[in-house]
Amino acid sequence: MATLAVTGHMDLTEESVALVRAALRDLLDGHGDGLTGVSCIAAGADSLFAEAVLETGGRLVVVVPSRDYRAAKVKPGHAELFDRLHAAAGEVVVMPNETADRTAYEAANRELLARADRLVAVWDGTPPSGKGGGTADTVLEAQAAGIPVDIVWPEGATRRG
């Protein structure tokens, strides 16, 4: 039984979604029965991972960064998927932050890592932005804590912008 947490880019191009989805399925298929996936279910990589966990019969744990996250940060185009994944979760952890901000994201990432045997990073290798709480920051925190990291960035994947 393994617990995998996810971090990853929100701004995947439309063409990259299918590539990342397939790579995540391949990775998760290798973990067999008893898989638990931990995700903040943000748009992009987090939700793709959560969907793949559920599709493989795994248990989903959702970490919500703040009490106002759904209302303040979930855009209309992502709301239906967010709500579906939230409802499908075996456990939902709402962090004790009132506001969705950098502090809340950093705390949510620490919670992900505290629960993880491994971290799955849908990451193009871009270094940290210096703002904190991003994908690269989470990868570096996992590595510093001795948590193994599986990088998922299939050939042809790109980000918007």
Buried (B, 14 or more C-beta within 10 A) or exposed (E): EBBBBBBBBBEBBEEBBBBBBEBBBEBBEEBEEEBBBBBBBBBBBBBBBBBBBBEBEBBBBBBBBBBBBBEEBBEEEBEEBBEBBBEBBEEBBBBEBEEBBEBBBBBBBBBBBEBBBBBBBBBBEEEBEEEEBBBBBBBBBBEEEEBEBBEBBBEEBBEEE
